[in-house]
Amino acid sequence: MTRTRASLVLLGVFLLGVVSGAFATGAFVLYRFRHGGPAQVEELVVNRLARRLHLDAAQRQQLEKVAERTRAELAQVMGDVKPKLEAIVEQAYQELGPGLRPDQQQELEKVRQETKERLARFRSGRL
């Protein structure tokens, strides 16, 4: 094996390791985000900010209080906004339907049901 070929193989193995490491890290974070719920996301944000800002114990405690309050406020806002968002999307489906052929209306209904199922799975953490 020539020196160039050996270098290319070594470089390829290195790049494969980098890509697989990045993929594994992304998958892990996504899994924790989807299966941990809002409290898990809050913990990830607190840990990331504490590391990046080099917070001391008192500052971290303050950050945890702010993050907890913020999570509660966001949950309240989402509770208020969610029905409105769903109503807007439902209205869009209703407006679109009459202008479609029957086969298109059926396909639109399939899309609508798939979207509802996907959202239900996402909310339950089974995505």
C-alpha positions as a Markdown table, in Angstrom:
| # | Residue | x | y | z |
|---|---|---|---|---|
| 1 | Met | 0.0 | 0.0 | 0.0 |
| 2 | Thr | 1.4 | 3.4 | -0.9 |
| 3 | Arg | 1.9 | 6.1 | 1.6 |
| 4 | Thr | -0.8 | 8.2 | 0.0 |
| 5 | Arg | -3.3 | 5.4 | 0.0 |
| 6 | Ala | -2.6 | 4.7 | 3.7 |
| 7 | Ser | -3.1 | 8.4 | 4.4 |
| 8 | Leu | -6.4 | 8.5 | 2.6 |
| 9 | Val | -7.6 | 5.4 | 4.4 |
| 10 | Leu | -6.6 | 6.9 | 7.8 |
| 11 | Leu | -8.3 | 10.2 | 6.9 |
| 12 | Gly | -11.5 | 8.3 | 5.8 |
| 13 | Val | -11.6 | 6.4 | 9.1 |
| 14 | Phe | -11.1 | 9.7 | 11.0 |
| 15 | Leu | -13.9 | 11.4 | 9.1 |
| 16 | Leu | -16.2 | 8.4 | 9.5 |
| 17 | Gly | -15.6 | 8.7 | 13.3 |
| 18 | Val | -16.4 | 12.4 | 13.3 |
| 19 | Val | -19.6 | 12.0 | 11.4 |
| 20 | Ser | -20.8 | 9.0 | 13.4 |
| 21 | Gly | -19.9 | 10.9 | 16.7 |
| 22 | Ala | -21.9 | 13.9 | 15.6 |
| 23 | Phe | -24.8 | 11.7 | 14.5 |
| 24 | Ala | -24.8 | 9.8 | 17.8 |
| 25 | Thr | -24.6 | 13.1 | 19.8 |
| 26 | Gly | -27.5 | 14.6 | 17.8 |
| 27 | Ala | -29.6 | 11.5 | 18.2 |
| 28 | Phe | -29.0 | 11.4 | 22.0 |
| 29 | Val | -30.0 | 15.1 | 22.4 |
| 30 | Leu | -33.0 | 14.6 | 20.2 |
| 31 | Tyr | -34.0 | 11.5 | 22.2 |
| 32 | Arg | -33.6 | 13.3 | 25.5 |
| 33 | Phe | -35.6 | 16.3 | 24.2 |
| 34 | Arg | -38.5 | 14.2 | 22.9 |
| 35 | His | -38.7 | 11.8 | 25.8 |
| 36 | Gly | -37.8 | 14.0 | 28.7 |
| 37 | Gly | -40.4 | 16.7 | 28.3 |
| 38 | Pro | -40.2 | 20.3 | 29.2 |
| 39 | Ala | -38.3 | 19.6 | 32.5 |
| 40 | Gln | -35.6 | 17.8 | 30.5 |
| 41 | Val | -35.3 | 20.7 | 28.1 |
| 42 | Glu | -35.0 | 23.1 | 31.0 |
| 43 | Glu | -32.2 | 21.0 | 32.5 |
| 44 | Leu | -30.3 | 20.9 | 29.1 |
| 45 | Val | -30.6 | 24.7 | 28.8 |
| 46 | Val | -29.4 | 25.3 | 32.3 |
| 47 | Asn | -26.5 | 23.0 | 32.0 |
| 48 | Arg | -25.4 | 24.5 | 28.6 |
| 49 | Leu | -25.7 | 28.1 | 29.9 |
| 50 | Ala | -23.9 | 27.2 | 33.1 |
| 51 | Arg | -21.0 | 25.7 | 31.2 |
| 52 | Arg | -20.7 | 28.4 | 28.6 |
| 53 | Leu | -21.0 | 31.3 | 31.1 |
| 54 | His | -18.8 | 29.6 | 33.7 |
| 55 | Leu | -21.4 | 30.3 | 36.4 |
| 56 | Asp | -20.6 | 29.9 | 40.1 |
| 57 | Ala | -23.1 | 28.1 | 42.5 |
| 58 | Ala | -25.1 | 31.2 | 43.3 |
| 59 | Gln | -25.4 | 32.2 | 39.7 |
| 60 | Arg | -26.5 | 28.7 | 38.7 |
| 61 | Gln | -29.1 | 28.7 | 41.4 |
| 62 | Gln | -30.5 | 32.0 | 40.0 |
| 63 | Leu | -30.4 | 30.6 | 36.5 |
| 64 | Glu | -32.4 | 27.5 | 37.7 |
| 65 | Lys | -35.1 | 29.7 | 39.2 |
| 66 | Val | -35.4 | 31.8 | 36.1 |
| 67 | Ala | -35.5 | 28.8 | 33.9 |
| 68 | Glu | -38.2 | 27.1 | 36.0 |
| 69 | Arg | -40.3 | 30.3 | 36.0 |
| 70 | Thr | -39.8 | 30.7 | 32.2 |
| 71 | Arg | -40.8 | 27.1 | 31.6 |
| 72 | Ala | -44.0 | 27.6 | 33.6 |
| 73 | Glu | -44.8 | 30.8 | 31.7 |
| 74 | Leu | -44.2 | 29.2 | 28.3 |
| 75 | Ala | -46.4 | 26.3 | 29.2 |
| 76 | Gln | -49.2 | 28.7 | 30.1 |
| 77 | Val | -48.8 | 30.6 | 26.9 |
| 78 | Met | -48.8 | 27.4 | 24.8 |
| 79 | Gly | -51.9 | 26.3 | 26.6 |
| 80 | Asp | -53.6 | 29.6 | 25.6 |
| 81 | Val | -52.3 | 29.6 | 22.1 |
| 82 | Lys | -52.6 | 25.9 | 21.1 |
| 83 | Pro | -56.4 | 26.0 | 20.6 |
| 84 | Lys | -56.1 | 29.1 | 18.5 |
| 85 | Leu | -53.4 | 27.5 | 16.3 |
| 86 | Glu | -55.4 | 24.4 | 15.9 |
| 87 | Ala | -58.5 | 26.4 | 14.9 |
| 88 | Ile | -56.5 | 28.4 | 12.3 |
| 89 | Val | -55.1 | 25.1 | 10.7 |
| 90 | Glu | -58.6 | 23.6 | 10.8 |
| 91 | Gln | -60.0 | 26.6 | 9.0 |
| 92 | Ala | -57.3 | 26.3 | 6.3 |
| 93 | Tyr | -58.3 | 22.7 | 5.7 |
| 94 | Gln | -61.9 | 23.7 | 5.5 |
| 95 | Glu | -61.2 | 26.5 | 3.0 |
| 96 | Leu | -59.0 | 24.3 | 0.8 |
| 97 | Gly | -61.3 | 21.3 | 0.6 |
| 98 | Pro | -64.1 | 22.8 | -1.7 |
| 99 | Gly | -61.7 | 23.8 | -4.4 |
| 100 | Leu | -60.3 | 20.3 | -4.8 |
| 101 | Arg | -61.5 | 17.3 | -6.8 |
| 102 | Pro | -62.9 | 14.4 | -4.8 |
| 103 | Asp | -59.7 | 12.4 | -5.1 |
| 104 | Gln | -57.7 | 15.4 | -3.9 |
| 105 | Gln | -60.1 | 15.9 | -1.0 |
| 106 | Gln | -59.6 | 12.3 | 0.0 |
| 107 | Glu | -55.8 | 12.7 | -0.1 |
| 108 | Leu | -56.1 | 16.0 | 1.8 |
| 109 | Glu | -58.1 | 14.1 | 4.5 |
| 110 | Lys | -55.4 | 11.5 | 4.7 |
| 111 | Val | -52.7 | 14.2 | 5.1 |
| 112 | Arg | -54.8 | 15.8 | 7.8 |
| 113 | Gln | -55.2 | 12.5 | 9.7 |
| 114 | Glu | -51.5 | 11.7 | 9.4 |
| 115 | Thr | -50.6 | 15.1 | 10.8 |
| 116 | Lys | -52.9 | 14.7 | 13.7 |
| 117 | Glu | -51.4 | 11.2 | 14.5 |
| 118 | Arg | -47.9 | 12.6 | 14.2 |
| 119 | Leu | -48.6 | 15.4 | 16.5 |
| 120 | Ala | -50.2 | 13.0 | 19.0 |
| 121 | Arg | -47.2 | 10.8 | 18.9 |
| 122 | Phe | -44.9 | 13.8 | 19.3 |
| 123 | Arg | -46.8 | 15.1 | 22.3 |
| 124 | Ser | -46.8 | 11.6 | 24.0 |
| 125 | Gly | -43.0 | 11.2 | 23.3 |
| 126 | Arg | -43.5 | 8.2 | 21.0 |
| 127 | Leu | -42.1 | 9.9 | 17.9 |
